[in-house]
Amino acid sequence: MKLDIIGDIHGCYYEFVHLTKKLGYQWDKGFPMHNENRQLAFIGDLTDRGRESLKVIEIVYLLVIKLKQAYYVPGNHCNKLYRFFLGRNVQIAHGLETTVAEYQVLNEQSRKVIRQKFIELYEKAPLYNILDHDGLIIAHAGIRQADIGKVNRKVKTFVLYGDITGEKHPDGSPVRRDWAKHYHGSALIVYGHTPVKEVRKINNTFNIDTGAVFGGKLSALRYPELTIVDVPSTMPFVPEKFTTFD
């Protein structure tokens, strides 16, 4: 299995195209395909805050659902957009407002199409994906070793939001525990959700969310090589959005 696992895109379509080309994918047909039997994997948070969230949805839907040439697991922003498309009462803030703004300028038919595509993509996605004979796990915010193989409300909260304490930082963001510091499983876990300035490897985990939407980089982990490929962001740099660990 040869994968290129891409961190949180958050609507940064330009960076996504740039990164896939750097990884050797060809866009001749309007979507990325590799001539060496490599596939893309997405760890969630495709949308929100960036400039072109709907274009990211279109490409990921095509690759995952129609062509079956990529893998996708949802993130917390994906979950919120899904609930918005179902007509649930969600707060249109914390990035969702940018995706909703894109959606609202579409005509009625185009809205219907993109809504149906994303709902199908989300509903067919596993909460987390166990790949390569149990040797690799992709999960948006990670997963505890004891929870691998389980799917329940507690596990879903952890996978989508991380190891949250229930407390809030002054800016309103949740306080999260450093779960990866205590992970000692044999499966490699690749995740994102918590922006870091550089890909963080600790124990048998990689955090590959390098804050593309906050002016950092969009990063990919090549598997099984475990090498990093990244491209710089065109978004303004927001240093306070990046997490540092002891």
N, C-alpha and C positions, 0 to 999 in steps of 0.2 A: 504494500500500500504506500503510494507516494502522494502526500498531501502538502498543500500550502495553506496554513491556517491563518486567517486574517483577523486582526483585532477589531474592536468597536469602530465601525465606519461612521456612524452618526451623520449620514447624509453627505459625507465628503466624497462625492462621486468622482471628481477630478483626481483626487489622490488615489482612489480605488483603481481607476483606469491606469494611472501612472505606475502604481505598485504591481498590478498584474502584468503589465508589459515588462517591467524590470524582472519579474519572475519568469519571463519567457512565454507568456500567454499571447496568442494572436487574436486580434479583434476583427479579422477580415470579414466575418459574418455578422458583426454587430454585437458580439458577446465574446468573452474570453475562453479560449480553448488551447490546451497545451499539446504539442505533438509528441511528447514523451510520456504519455499516459499518466500525467499528474492531474490531480483534481483540487479544487478549492474547498475549503471548509470555513464556515462563518460562525463566530461565537456570540452572535446576537448584537442587539442595539444597532440595527441597520440604519435607523432613522433618528430624526430630531436634532435640532441645533444647527446642522449643516445646511448647505444651500440647495441640495438636490436629492432629498430623501426618496422621492417617488421613483426617480430613475434607478436608484439602488434597489428598491423593491422589485422593479421590473426585471432587472438582470438576475437577481438572486432567485426570483420565482422561476424564470426561464431555466436556469441552470439546475435548480433543485427539483422542481416539480415536473417540468416538461421534458427536459433532457436527461434528468437523473444523473447528472455529471458533477454534483457538488453536495456538500453536507451543510446543514444549518441547524443551530439550536437557538431558541429565543432568549432575549435579554429582558430586563425590566421595562425598558422603553418599548420593546416589541409587545409585551404584555399590555401595556397601557394603550398603545395604538389599537391593538386588537379589541380592547374593551370600548374604545371610542367608536370603532367601526361597527360594533354590535349595538351601539346606541346607549351604552351605559353612561352613567353620570360620572365623568372623570374631570379632574381639574386640568384645563388646557394651559399648562404652564410647565416650567422646568424643561423646555425644549420642544414639547409636543406642539406648542403654538406655531412653530416654523413649519412642521409637517402639515398641520391643519390649514395653514395659510396657502400652501402649495395645492392642497386638495380642493380648497374652496374656489379657486379660480378656474378649475376644470369645468367643462360642461357636464350635464347630468349623466350622459352615457359613459364618459371617461371616468367619472367618479365611481360609477357602478363597477366598471371593469377593475380599477386599481383596488377598490375595496374587496371585491371577490377574490382577487389574486392574493392579497395579503392574508385574508381570513383563511384561505386554503393553505397557504404556506405555513401559517402559524399552527393551524389545527392538525396538520400532518407531521409537525416537527416533534421529535422526542424532547422531553425536558432537558436531558443531557444525552450525549451519544457515547457509547462504549464501542470502540473500534479496534481493529488490528488484533483480533484474538485476545481482547481484554487488556491489551498493552497500552492503549491510549484512550483518554477520556477528554472530550471537549464539553465544557460547562461554563455558562456565561460568567458567573461570579465564583466558580469553584464548587467543590463538594467535599464533605468530610469522608474520610476513609470508611467509617462505619456505615455510611449511607449509600455507598456505591451499590447499585442494584435495586434500591428502594425508590418509590415515588409516592409521596404523601404530602400533605399541606406543609409540614415542617421542612421537608427536603426541598419543596418548591420554593419556599421563602428564602432558604439558604442559597440555592442555585441562582435565583434571580437577583437577590439583593446582597448576598454575602453574609458574613457572620456578624449580623447587626446586634447591638446591645440594647436598642430601644432608646438610647440617648441621642441628643442632637448636638452638633457643633454650632457655634454662634451664627454661621451662615445658613443654618437649617438642614444641612446635610447630615446623614446618619453617622454615628460613631460605629466603626467596624473593627472587629478583632482581626488579628493577623493569623488567619487559620492555616495558611501555607507553612508557617513557621513550625507547626506541629504535625504536619503531614509526613508520614513515613511509609506510604503504600508503594507497591511495586509498579502500579500503573502510572504512566505519565499523565498529569493533569494540565491541560492548557486552557487558560481562562483569561478574562479581561475585567471589565466593570470598574475597577479602581485605577484611574490614570496614573501612570508612572512615567518619569522622563526617559528612562531606558528600560528595555525589556528586563524583567526581574526573574532570575532563576534562583529558586531556593528549594532545597530537598528535591523531590521529583516533580516540581511544578514550574510552569512558565506563565507569568502575567504578561500578556502581549498587547494590553491597551496602553499605548504610548500617547494618548491624548491628541489624536489628529484634529478633533473638533475644537480643541483648546490651543491650537498653534504648535503642537508637538510634532509627532510623526505618525504615519500609518505604518504599522509593522506586520510582518508575517513570519511565522515560524515554519521552516521547511522540515517536513517529517518524512523519513526517519533521520535525516541528516542532522537535525537540531541546530540549524544555522538560521540566523536572522537576516531578513531583507527588509529595508524600510525606505520610505520616501518622506521628504519634509512636507509639512502642512502649509497651505496657503492662508489659513485662518489666523486671526490675531492671537498672539501668545498671552495666555492667562495663567501666570505662575501659581496662583493660589489654588487652582483646580487640581494640581498634581500632589499625590501623596508621597511622603518620604517615610521610610521604615528605619527602625533602630538597627 
